[in-house]
Amino acid sequence: MMNQALLQVTHELIRKDFEIHVAFSEEQIKAALAEVLVQLLLHDLEKLWNILYRIDVDESKVKALFSASDAKLIAPQLAHLIYKRVEQKALTRLQFK
């Protein structure tokens, strides 16, 4: 039950920033998030940096990803970093609810 609640809270937090409406599994959320990230990487990098700052994704890990120049290579890895950070926040919320 905790896993389902964690998935739901994680999805709700990601949806706030990225307007993703897929909520079936971690993999589907990451795939949808990667698609949005490609668009942000190509067209609105400033918005992406603001979201990453607000979510508090590890800046050194993000900068390491940016050594690749192709948005389609960066996006899935960045989606994973975002998902794991948001999942940590969701877990904390559930533990202290």
DRENBA-168793 format. One record per atom (N, C-alpha, C): residue number from 1; residue in three letters; atom name; x, y, z. Coordinates in Angstrom, 1 decimal, decimal comma. Example, Ala and Ser with C-alpha at 12.3 -4.5 7.8 and 13.67 -1.06 7.14 Angstrom:
<rs>
<r pos="1" code="Ala" site="N" xx="13,2" yy="-5,7" zz="7,8"/>
<r pos="1" code="Ala" site="CA" xx="12,3" yy="-4,5" zz="7,8"/>
<r pos="1" code="Ala" site="C" xx="13,2" yy="-3,3" zz="7,8"/>
<r pos="2" code="Ser" site="N" xx="12,8" yy="-2,2" zz="7,1"/>
<r pos="2" code="Ser" site="CA" xx="13,7" yy="-1,1" zz="7,1"/>
<r pos="2" code="Ser" site="C" xx="12,9" yy="0,0" zz="7,9"/>
</rs>
This chain:
<rs>
<r pos="1" code="Met" site="N" xx="0,8" yy="-1,2" zz="0,0"/>
<r pos="1" code="Met" site="CA" xx="0,0" yy="0,0" zz="0,0"/>
<r pos="1" code="Met" site="C" xx="0,9" yy="1,3" zz="0,0"/>
<r pos="2" code="Met" site="N" xx="2,0" yy="1,2" zz="0,7"/>
<r pos="2" code="Met" site="CA" xx="2,9" yy="2,4" zz="0,8"/>
<r pos="2" code="Met" site="C" xx="3,4" yy="2,7" zz="-0,6"/>
<r pos="3" code="Asn" site="N" xx="3,8" yy="1,6" zz="-1,4"/>
<r pos="3" code="Asn" site="CA" xx="4,3" yy="1,8" zz="-2,7"/>
<r pos="3" code="Asn" site="C" xx="3,4" yy="2,6" zz="-3,6"/>
<r pos="4" code="Gln" site="N" xx="2,1" yy="2,2" zz="-3,5"/>
<r pos="4" code="Gln" site="CA" xx="1,1" yy="2,9" zz="-4,3"/>
<r pos="4" code="Gln" site="C" xx="0,9" yy="4,3" zz="-3,9"/>
<r pos="5" code="Ala" site="N" xx="0,9" yy="4,5" zz="-2,6"/>
<r pos="5" code="Ala" site="CA" xx="0,8" yy="5,9" zz="-2,1"/>
<r pos="5" code="Ala" site="C" xx="2,0" yy="6,7" zz="-2,5"/>
<r pos="6" code="Leu" site="N" xx="3,2" yy="6,1" zz="-2,4"/>
<r pos="6" code="Leu" site="CA" xx="4,4" yy="6,8" zz="-2,8"/>
<r pos="6" code="Leu" site="C" xx="4,3" yy="7,2" zz="-4,3"/>
<r pos="7" code="Leu" site="N" xx="3,9" yy="6,3" zz="-5,1"/>
<r pos="7" code="Leu" site="CA" xx="3,8" yy="6,6" zz="-6,5"/>
<r pos="7" code="Leu" site="C" xx="2,8" yy="7,7" zz="-6,8"/>
<r pos="8" code="Gln" site="N" xx="1,7" yy="7,7" zz="-6,1"/>
<r pos="8" code="Gln" site="CA" xx="0,7" yy="8,7" zz="-6,3"/>
<r pos="8" code="Gln" site="C" xx="1,2" yy="10,1" zz="-5,9"/>
<r pos="9" code="Val" site="N" xx="1,8" yy="10,2" zz="-4,7"/>
<r pos="9" code="Val" site="CA" xx="2,3" yy="11,5" zz="-4,2"/>
<r pos="9" code="Val" site="C" xx="3,4" yy="12,0" zz="-5,1"/>
<r pos="10" code="Thr" site="N" xx="4,3" yy="11,0" zz="-5,5"/>
<r pos="10" code="Thr" site="CA" xx="5,4" yy="11,4" zz="-6,4"/>
<r pos="10" code="Thr" site="C" xx="4,8" yy="12,0" zz="-7,7"/>
<r pos="11" code="His" site="N" xx="3,9" yy="11,3" zz="-8,3"/>
<r pos="11" code="His" site="CA" xx="3,2" yy="11,7" zz="-9,5"/>
<r pos="11" code="His" site="C" xx="2,6" yy="13,1" zz="-9,4"/>
<r pos="12" code="Glu" site="N" xx="1,9" yy="13,3" zz="-8,3"/>
<r pos="12" code="Glu" site="CA" xx="1,3" yy="14,6" zz="-8,0"/>
<r pos="12" code="Glu" site="C" xx="2,3" yy="15,7" zz="-8,0"/>
<r pos="13" code="Leu" site="N" xx="3,4" yy="15,5" zz="-7,3"/>
<r pos="13" code="Leu" site="CA" xx="4,4" yy="16,5" zz="-7,2"/>
<r pos="13" code="Leu" site="C" xx="5,1" yy="16,8" zz="-8,6"/>
<r pos="14" code="Ile" site="N" xx="5,3" yy="15,7" zz="-9,4"/>
<r pos="14" code="Ile" site="CA" xx="5,9" yy="15,9" zz="-10,7"/>
<r pos="14" code="Ile" site="C" xx="4,9" yy="16,6" zz="-11,6"/>
<r pos="15" code="Arg" site="N" xx="3,6" yy="16,3" zz="-11,5"/>
<r pos="15" code="Arg" site="CA" xx="2,6" yy="16,9" zz="-12,4"/>
<r pos="15" code="Arg" site="C" xx="2,5" yy="18,4" zz="-12,1"/>
<r pos="16" code="Lys" site="N" xx="2,7" yy="18,8" zz="-10,9"/>
<r pos="16" code="Lys" site="CA" xx="2,7" yy="20,3" zz="-10,6"/>
<r pos="16" code="Lys" site="C" xx="3,7" yy="21,1" zz="-11,4"/>
<r pos="17" code="Asp" site="N" xx="4,9" yy="20,5" zz="-11,6"/>
<r pos="17" code="Asp" site="CA" xx="5,9" yy="21,3" zz="-12,3"/>
<r pos="17" code="Asp" site="C" xx="5,9" yy="21,0" zz="-13,8"/>
<r pos="18" code="Phe" site="N" xx="5,5" yy="19,8" zz="-14,2"/>
<r pos="18" code="Phe" site="CA" xx="5,7" yy="19,4" zz="-15,6"/>
<r pos="18" code="Phe" site="C" xx="4,4" yy="19,0" zz="-16,4"/>
<r pos="19" code="Glu" site="N" xx="3,2" yy="19,1" zz="-15,7"/>
<r pos="19" code="Glu" site="CA" xx="2,0" yy="18,9" zz="-16,4"/>
<r pos="19" code="Glu" site="C" xx="1,9" yy="17,6" zz="-17,1"/>
<r pos="20" code="Ile" site="N" xx="2,3" yy="16,5" zz="-16,4"/>
<r pos="20" code="Ile" site="CA" xx="2,3" yy="15,2" zz="-16,9"/>
<r pos="20" code="Ile" site="C" xx="1,1" yy="14,5" zz="-16,3"/>
<r pos="21" code="His" site="N" xx="0,3" yy="13,8" zz="-17,2"/>
<r pos="21" code="His" site="CA" xx="-1,0" yy="13,2" zz="-16,7"/>
<r pos="21" code="His" site="C" xx="-1,0" yy="11,7" zz="-16,8"/>
<r pos="22" code="Val" site="N" xx="0,2" yy="11,1" zz="-16,8"/>
<r pos="22" code="Val" site="CA" xx="0,3" yy="9,6" zz="-16,9"/>
<r pos="22" code="Val" site="C" xx="0,5" yy="9,2" zz="-15,4"/>
<r pos="23" code="Ala" site="N" xx="-0,2" yy="8,2" zz="-15,0"/>
<r pos="23" code="Ala" site="CA" xx="0,0" yy="7,8" zz="-13,6"/>
<r pos="23" code="Ala" site="C" xx="-0,1" yy="6,3" zz="-13,4"/>
<r pos="24" code="Phe" site="N" xx="0,5" yy="5,5" zz="-14,2"/>
<r pos="24" code="Phe" site="CA" xx="0,4" yy="4,1" zz="-14,1"/>
<r pos="24" code="Phe" site="C" xx="1,6" yy="3,4" zz="-13,4"/>
<r pos="25" code="Ser" site="N" xx="2,8" yy="3,9" zz="-13,8"/>
<r pos="25" code="Ser" site="CA" xx="4,0" yy="3,3" zz="-13,2"/>
<r pos="25" code="Ser" site="C" xx="5,1" yy="4,3" zz="-13,2"/>
<r pos="26" code="Glu" site="N" xx="6,2" yy="4,0" zz="-12,4"/>
<r pos="26" code="Glu" site="CA" xx="7,3" yy="4,8" zz="-12,4"/>
<r pos="26" code="Glu" site="C" xx="7,9" yy="5,0" zz="-13,8"/>
<r pos="27" code="Glu" site="N" xx="8,0" yy="3,9" zz="-14,6"/>
<r pos="27" code="Glu" site="CA" xx="8,6" yy="3,9" zz="-15,9"/>
<r pos="27" code="Glu" site="C" xx="7,8" yy="4,8" zz="-16,8"/>
<r pos="28" code="Gln" site="N" xx="6,5" yy="4,8" zz="-16,8"/>
<r pos="28" code="Gln" site="CA" xx="5,6" yy="5,6" zz="-17,6"/>
<r pos="28" code="Gln" site="C" xx="5,8" yy="7,1" zz="-17,2"/>
<r pos="29" code="Ile" site="N" xx="5,9" yy="7,3" zz="-16,0"/>
<r pos="29" code="Ile" site="CA" xx="6,0" yy="8,7" zz="-15,5"/>
<r pos="29" code="Ile" site="C" xx="7,4" yy="9,3" zz="-16,0"/>
<r pos="30" code="Lys" site="N" xx="8,4" yy="8,4" zz="-15,9"/>
<r pos="30" code="Lys" site="CA" xx="9,7" yy="8,9" zz="-16,3"/>
<r pos="30" code="Lys" site="C" xx="9,8" yy="9,1" zz="-17,9"/>
<r pos="31" code="Ala" site="N" xx="9,1" yy="8,2" zz="-18,6"/>
<r pos="31" code="Ala" site="CA" xx="9,1" yy="8,3" zz="-20,1"/>
<r pos="31" code="Ala" site="C" xx="8,3" yy="9,6" zz="-20,5"/>
<r pos="32" code="Ala" site="N" xx="7,2" yy="9,9" zz="-19,8"/>
<r pos="32" code="Ala" site="CA" xx="6,5" yy="11,1" zz="-20,1"/>
<r pos="32" code="Ala" site="C" xx="7,3" yy="12,4" zz="-19,7"/>
<r pos="33" code="Leu" site="N" xx="7,9" yy="12,2" zz="-18,6"/>
<r pos="33" code="Leu" site="CA" xx="8,8" yy="13,3" zz="-18,1"/>
<r pos="33" code="Leu" site="C" xx="9,9" yy="13,6" zz="-19,1"/>
<r pos="34" code="Ala" site="N" xx="10,5" yy="12,6" zz="-19,6"/>
<r pos="34" code="Ala" site="CA" xx="11,6" yy="12,7" zz="-20,5"/>
<r pos="34" code="Ala" site="C" xx="11,2" yy="13,5" zz="-21,8"/>
<r pos="35" code="Glu" site="N" xx="10,0" yy="13,2" zz="-22,2"/>
<r pos="35" code="Glu" site="CA" xx="9,4" yy="13,9" zz="-23,4"/>
<r pos="35" code="Glu" site="C" xx="9,3" yy="15,4" zz="-23,1"/>
<r pos="36" code="Val" site="N" xx="8,8" yy="15,7" zz="-22,0"/>
<r pos="36" code="Val" site="CA" xx="8,6" yy="17,1" zz="-21,6"/>
<r pos="36" code="Val" site="C" xx="10,0" yy="17,8" zz="-21,5"/>
<r pos="37" code="Leu" site="N" xx="11,0" yy="17,0" zz="-20,9"/>
<r pos="37" code="Leu" site="CA" xx="12,3" yy="17,6" zz="-20,7"/>
<r pos="37" code="Leu" site="C" xx="13,0" yy="17,9" zz="-22,0"/>
<r pos="38" code="Val" site="N" xx="12,8" yy="17,0" zz="-23,0"/>
<r pos="38" code="Val" site="CA" xx="13,4" yy="17,3" zz="-24,4"/>
<r pos="38" code="Val" site="C" xx="12,9" yy="18,7" zz="-24,8"/>
<r pos="39" code="Gln" site="N" xx="11,6" yy="18,9" zz="-24,7"/>
<r pos="39" code="Gln" site="CA" xx="11,1" yy="20,2" zz="-25,2"/>
<r pos="39" code="Gln" site="C" xx="11,6" yy="21,4" zz="-24,4"/>
<r pos="40" code="Leu" site="N" xx="11,7" yy="21,2" zz="-23,1"/>
<r pos="40" code="Leu" site="CA" xx="12,3" yy="22,3" zz="-22,2"/>
<r pos="40" code="Leu" site="C" xx="13,8" yy="22,5" zz="-22,6"/>
<r pos="41" code="Leu" site="N" xx="14,5" yy="21,4" zz="-22,8"/>
<r pos="41" code="Leu" site="CA" xx="15,9" yy="21,5" zz="-23,1"/>
<r pos="41" code="Leu" site="C" xx="16,2" yy="22,3" zz="-24,4"/>
<r pos="42" code="Leu" site="N" xx="15,3" yy="22,0" zz="-25,4"/>
<r pos="42" code="Leu" site="CA" xx="15,4" yy="22,6" zz="-26,7"/>
<r pos="42" code="Leu" site="C" xx="14,8" yy="24,1" zz="-26,7"/>
<r pos="43" code="His" site="N" xx="13,8" yy="24,3" zz="-25,9"/>
<r pos="43" code="His" site="CA" xx="13,0" yy="25,6" zz="-26,2"/>
<r pos="43" code="His" site="C" xx="12,9" yy="26,5" zz="-24,9"/>
<r pos="44" code="Asp" site="N" xx="13,1" yy="26,0" zz="-23,7"/>
<r pos="44" code="Asp" site="CA" xx="12,9" yy="26,8" zz="-22,5"/>
<r pos="44" code="Asp" site="C" xx="13,9" yy="26,4" zz="-21,4"/>
<r pos="45" code="Leu" site="N" xx="15,1" yy="26,5" zz="-21,6"/>
<r pos="45" code="Leu" site="CA" xx="16,1" yy="26,1" zz="-20,7"/>
<r pos="45" code="Leu" site="C" xx="16,0" yy="26,8" zz="-19,4"/>
<r pos="46" code="Glu" site="N" xx="15,7" yy="28,1" zz="-19,4"/>
<r pos="46" code="Glu" site="CA" xx="15,6" yy="28,9" zz="-18,2"/>
<r pos="46" code="Glu" site="C" xx="14,5" yy="28,3" zz="-17,3"/>
<r pos="47" code="Lys" site="N" xx="13,3" yy="28,0" zz="-17,9"/>
<r pos="47" code="Lys" site="CA" xx="12,2" yy="27,4" zz="-17,1"/>
<r pos="47" code="Lys" site="C" xx="12,7" yy="26,1" zz="-16,5"/>
<r pos="48" code="Leu" site="N" xx="13,4" yy="25,3" zz="-17,2"/>
<r pos="48" code="Leu" site="CA" xx="13,9" yy="24,0" zz="-16,7"/>
<r pos="48" code="Leu" site="C" xx="14,8" yy="24,2" zz="-15,5"/>
<r pos="49" code="Trp" site="N" xx="15,7" yy="25,2" zz="-15,6"/>
<r pos="49" code="Trp" site="CA" xx="16,7" yy="25,4" zz="-14,5"/>
<r pos="49" code="Trp" site="C" xx="15,9" yy="25,9" zz="-13,3"/>
<r pos="50" code="Asn" site="N" xx="14,9" yy="26,7" zz="-13,5"/>
<r pos="50" code="Asn" site="CA" xx="14,1" yy="27,2" zz="-12,4"/>
<r pos="50" code="Asn" site="C" xx="13,4" yy="26,0" zz="-11,7"/>
<r pos="51" code="Ile" site="N" xx="12,8" yy="25,1" zz="-12,5"/>
<r pos="51" code="Ile" site="CA" xx="12,1" yy="23,9" zz="-11,9"/>
<r pos="51" code="Ile" site="C" xx="13,1" yy="23,1" zz="-11,1"/>
<r pos="52" code="Leu" site="N" xx="14,3" yy="22,8" zz="-11,8"/>
<r pos="52" code="Leu" site="CA" xx="15,3" yy="22,0" zz="-11,1"/>
<r pos="52" code="Leu" site="C" xx="15,8" yy="22,6" zz="-9,8"/>
<r pos="53" code="Tyr" site="N" xx="15,9" yy="23,9" zz="-9,8"/>
<r pos="53" code="Tyr" site="CA" xx="16,3" yy="24,6" zz="-8,5"/>
<r pos="53" code="Tyr" site="C" xx="15,2" yy="24,4" zz="-7,5"/>
<r pos="54" code="Arg" site="N" xx="14,0" yy="24,6" zz="-7,9"/>
<r pos="54" code="Arg" site="CA" xx="12,8" yy="24,5" zz="-6,9"/>
<r pos="54" code="Arg" site="C" xx="12,7" yy="23,1" zz="-6,4"/>
<r pos="55" code="Ile" site="N" xx="12,9" yy="22,1" zz="-7,2"/>
<r pos="55" code="Ile" site="CA" xx="12,8" yy="20,7" zz="-6,8"/>
<r pos="55" code="Ile" site="C" xx="14,0" yy="20,3" zz="-6,0"/>
<r pos="56" code="Asp" site="N" xx="15,1" yy="21,0" zz="-6,2"/>
<r pos="56" code="Asp" site="CA" xx="16,4" yy="20,8" zz="-5,4"/>
<r pos="56" code="Asp" site="C" xx="17,1" yy="19,5" zz="-5,9"/>
<r pos="57" code="Val" site="N" xx="17,2" yy="19,4" zz="-7,2"/>
<r pos="57" code="Val" site="CA" xx="17,9" yy="18,3" zz="-7,8"/>
<r pos="57" code="Val" site="C" xx="19,4" yy="18,6" zz="-7,7"/>
<r pos="58" code="Asp" site="N" xx="20,2" yy="17,6" zz="-7,4"/>
<r pos="58" code="Asp" site="CA" xx="21,6" yy="17,8" zz="-7,1"/>
<r pos="58" code="Asp" site="C" xx="22,3" yy="18,5" zz="-8,3"/>
<r pos="59" code="Glu" site="N" xx="22,8" yy="19,7" zz="-8,1"/>
<r pos="59" code="Glu" site="CA" xx="23,3" yy="20,5" zz="-9,2"/>
<r pos="59" code="Glu" site="C" xx="24,5" yy="19,9" zz="-9,9"/>
<r pos="60" code="Ser" site="N" xx="25,3" yy="19,3" zz="-9,1"/>
<r pos="60" code="Ser" site="CA" xx="26,5" yy="18,6" zz="-9,7"/>
<r pos="60" code="Ser" site="C" xx="26,2" yy="17,5" zz="-10,6"/>
<r pos="61" code="Lys" site="N" xx="25,1" yy="16,7" zz="-10,3"/>
<r pos="61" code="Lys" site="CA" xx="24,7" yy="15,6" zz="-11,1"/>
<r pos="61" code="Lys" site="C" xx="24,1" yy="16,1" zz="-12,4"/>
<r pos="62" code="Val" site="N" xx="23,3" yy="17,2" zz="-12,3"/>
<r pos="62" code="Val" site="CA" xx="22,7" yy="17,8" zz="-13,5"/>
<r pos="62" code="Val" site="C" xx="23,7" yy="18,4" zz="-14,4"/>
<r pos="63" code="Lys" site="N" xx="24,7" yy="19,1" zz="-13,9"/>
<r pos="63" code="Lys" site="CA" xx="25,8" yy="19,6" zz="-14,7"/>
<r pos="63" code="Lys" site="C" xx="26,6" yy="18,5" zz="-15,4"/>
<r pos="64" code="Ala" site="N" xx="26,8" yy="17,4" zz="-14,7"/>
<r pos="64" code="Ala" site="CA" xx="27,5" yy="16,3" zz="-15,3"/>
<r pos="64" code="Ala" site="C" xx="26,7" yy="15,7" zz="-16,5"/>
<r pos="65" code="Leu" site="N" xx="25,4" yy="15,7" zz="-16,4"/>
<r pos="65" code="Leu" site="CA" xx="24,5" yy="15,3" zz="-17,6"/>
<r pos="65" code="Leu" site="C" xx="24,7" yy="16,2" zz="-18,8"/>
<r pos="66" code="Phe" site="N" xx="24,8" yy="17,5" zz="-18,5"/>
<r pos="66" code="Phe" site="CA" xx="24,9" yy="18,4" zz="-19,6"/>
<r pos="66" code="Phe" site="C" xx="26,2" yy="18,4" zz="-20,4"/>
<r pos="67" code="Ser" site="N" xx="27,1" yy="17,5" zz="-20,0"/>
<r pos="67" code="Ser" site="CA" xx="28,2" yy="17,3" zz="-20,9"/>
<r pos="67" code="Ser" site="C" xx="27,9" yy="16,6" zz="-22,2"/>
<r pos="68" code="Ala" site="N" xx="26,7" yy="15,9" zz="-22,2"/>
<r pos="68" code="Ala" site="CA" xx="26,2" yy="15,4" zz="-23,5"/>
<r pos="68" code="Ala" site="C" xx="25,5" yy="16,6" zz="-24,1"/>
<r pos="69" code="Ser" site="N" xx="25,6" yy="16,7" zz="-25,4"/>
<r pos="69" code="Ser" site="CA" xx="25,0" yy="17,8" zz="-26,1"/>
<r pos="69" code="Ser" site="C" xx="23,6" yy="17,5" zz="-26,7"/>
<r pos="70" code="Asp" site="N" xx="23,2" yy="16,2" zz="-26,7"/>
<r pos="70" code="Asp" site="CA" xx="21,9" yy="15,9" zz="-27,3"/>
<r pos="70" code="Asp" site="C" xx="20,8" yy="15,8" zz="-26,3"/>
<r pos="71" code="Ala" site="N" xx="19,8" yy="16,6" zz="-26,4"/>
<r pos="71" code="Ala" site="CA" xx="18,7" yy="16,7" zz="-25,5"/>
<r pos="71" code="Ala" site="C" xx="18,1" yy="15,3" zz="-25,3"/>
<r pos="72" code="Lys" site="N" xx="18,0" yy="14,5" zz="-26,4"/>
<r pos="72" code="Lys" site="CA" xx="17,4" yy="13,2" zz="-26,3"/>
<r pos="72" code="Lys" site="C" xx="18,2" yy="12,2" zz="-25,5"/>
<r pos="73" code="Leu" site="N" xx="19,5" yy="12,5" zz="-25,3"/>
<r pos="73" code="Leu" site="CA" xx="20,4" yy="11,7" zz="-24,4"/>
<r pos="73" code="Leu" site="C" xx="20,3" yy="12,1" zz="-23,0"/>
<r pos="74" code="Ile" site="N" xx="20,2" yy="13,4" zz="-22,8"/>
<r pos="74" code="Ile" site="CA" xx="20,1" yy="14,0" zz="-21,5"/>
<r pos="74" code="Ile" site="C" xx="18,8" yy="13,7" zz="-20,8"/>
<r pos="75" code="Ala" site="N" xx="17,7" yy="13,9" zz="-21,5"/>
<r pos="75" code="Ala" site="CA" xx="16,4" yy="13,8" zz="-21,0"/>
<r pos="75" code="Ala" site="C" xx="16,0" yy="12,6" zz="-20,1"/>
<r pos="76" code="Pro" site="N" xx="16,3" yy="11,4" zz="-20,6"/>
<r pos="76" code="Pro" site="CA" xx="15,9" yy="10,2" zz="-19,8"/>
<r pos="76" code="Pro" site="C" xx="16,7" yy="10,1" zz="-18,4"/>
<r pos="77" code="Gln" site="N" xx="18,0" yy="10,5" zz="-18,5"/>
<r pos="77" code="Gln" site="CA" xx="18,8" yy="10,5" zz="-17,3"/>
<r pos="77" code="Gln" site="C" xx="18,4" yy="11,6" zz="-16,3"/>
<r pos="78" code="Leu" site="N" xx="18,0" yy="12,8" zz="-16,9"/>
<r pos="78" code="Leu" site="CA" xx="17,5" yy="13,9" zz="-16,1"/>
<r pos="78" code="Leu" site="C" xx="16,2" yy="13,5" zz="-15,5"/>
<r pos="79" code="Ala" site="N" xx="15,3" yy="12,8" zz="-16,2"/>
<r pos="79" code="Ala" site="CA" xx="14,0" yy="12,4" zz="-15,7"/>
<r pos="79" code="Ala" site="C" xx="14,2" yy="11,5" zz="-14,5"/>
<r pos="80" code="His" site="N" xx="15,2" yy="10,6" zz="-14,6"/>
<r pos="80" code="His" site="CA" xx="15,5" yy="9,7" zz="-13,5"/>
<r pos="80" code="His" site="C" xx="15,9" yy="10,5" zz="-12,2"/>
<r pos="81" code="Leu" site="N" xx="16,8" yy="11,5" zz="-12,4"/>
<r pos="81" code="Leu" site="CA" xx="17,3" yy="12,3" zz="-11,3"/>
<r pos="81" code="Leu" site="C" xx="16,1" yy="13,1" zz="-10,7"/>
<r pos="82" code="Ile" site="N" xx="15,3" yy="13,6" zz="-11,5"/>
<r pos="82" code="Ile" site="CA" xx="14,1" yy="14,4" zz="-11,0"/>
<r pos="82" code="Ile" site="C" xx="13,2" yy="13,4" zz="-10,3"/>
<r pos="83" code="Tyr" site="N" xx="12,9" yy="12,3" zz="-10,9"/>
<r pos="83" code="Tyr" site="CA" xx="12,0" yy="11,3" zz="-10,3"/>
<r pos="83" code="Tyr" site="C" xx="12,5" yy="10,9" zz="-8,9"/>
<r pos="84" code="Lys" site="N" xx="13,7" yy="10,6" zz="-8,8"/>
<r pos="84" code="Lys" site="CA" xx="14,3" yy="10,1" zz="-7,5"/>
<r pos="84" code="Lys" site="C" xx="14,2" yy="11,2" zz="-6,5"/>
<r pos="85" code="Arg" site="N" xx="14,5" yy="12,4" zz="-6,8"/>
<r pos="85" code="Arg" site="CA" xx="14,5" yy="13,6" zz="-5,9"/>
<r pos="85" code="Arg" site="C" xx="13,1" yy="13,8" zz="-5,4"/>
<r pos="86" code="Val" site="N" xx="12,1" yy="13,8" zz="-6,3"/>
<r pos="86" code="Val" site="CA" xx="10,7" yy="14,1" zz="-6,0"/>
<r pos="86" code="Val" site="C" xx="10,2" yy="12,9" zz="-5,1"/>
<r pos="87" code="Glu" site="N" xx="10,6" yy="11,7" zz="-5,5"/>
<r pos="87" code="Glu" site="CA" xx="10,2" yy="10,5" zz="-4,7"/>
<r pos="87" code="Glu" site="C" xx="10,7" yy="10,6" zz="-3,2"/>
<r pos="88" code="Gln" site="N" xx="11,9" yy="11,2" zz="-3,0"/>
<r pos="88" code="Gln" site="CA" xx="12,4" yy="11,4" zz="-1,7"/>
<r pos="88" code="Gln" site="C" xx="11,5" yy="12,4" zz="-0,9"/>
<r pos="89" code="Lys" site="N" xx="11,1" yy="13,4" zz="-1,6"/>
<r pos="89" code="Lys" site="CA" xx="10,2" yy="14,4" zz="-1,0"/>
<r pos="89" code="Lys" site="C" xx="8,9" yy="13,8" zz="-0,6"/>
<r pos="90" code="Ala" site="N" xx="8,3" yy="12,9" zz="-1,6"/>
<r pos="90" code="Ala" site="CA" xx="7,1" yy="12,3" zz="-1,4"/>
<r pos="90" code="Ala" site="C" xx="7,1" yy="11,3" zz="-0,2"/>
<r pos="91" code="Leu" site="N" xx="8,2" yy="10,6" zz="-0,1"/>
<r pos="91" code="Leu" site="CA" xx="8,4" yy="9,7" zz="1,1"/>
<r pos="91" code="Leu" site="C" xx="8,4" yy="10,4" zz="2,4"/>
<r pos="92" code="Thr" site="N" xx="9,1" yy="11,6" zz="2,4"/>
<r pos="92" code="Thr" site="CA" xx="9,2" yy="12,4" zz="3,6"/>
<r pos="92" code="Thr" site="C" xx="7,8" yy="12,9" zz="4,0"/>
<r pos="93" code="Arg" site="N" xx="7,0" yy="13,3" zz="3,0"/>
<r pos="93" code="Arg" site="CA" xx="5,6" yy="13,8" zz="3,3"/>
<r pos="93" code="Arg" site="C" xx="4,8" yy="12,7" zz="3,8"/>
<r pos="94" code="Leu" site="N" xx="4,9" yy="11,5" zz="3,3"/>
<r pos="94" code="Leu" site="CA" xx="4,1" yy="10,3" zz="3,8"/>
<r pos="94" code="Leu" site="C" xx="4,5" yy="9,9" zz="5,2"/>
<r pos="95" code="Gln" site="N" xx="5,8" yy="10,0" zz="5,5"/>
<r pos="95" code="Gln" site="CA" xx="6,3" yy="9,6" zz="6,8"/>
<r pos="95" code="Gln" site="C" xx="5,8" yy="10,6" zz="7,9"/>
<r pos="96" code="Phe" site="N" xx="5,7" yy="11,8" zz="7,5"/>
<r pos="96" code="Phe" site="CA" xx="5,4" yy="12,8" zz="8,6"/>
<r pos="96" code="Phe" site="C" xx="4,0" yy="13,4" zz="8,4"/>
<r pos="97" code="Lys" site="N" xx="3,2" yy="12,6" zz="7,8"/>
<r pos="97" code="Lys" site="CA" xx="1,8" yy="13,0" zz="7,6"/>
<r pos="97" code="Lys" site="C" xx="1,0" yy="12,9" zz="8,8"/>
</rs>
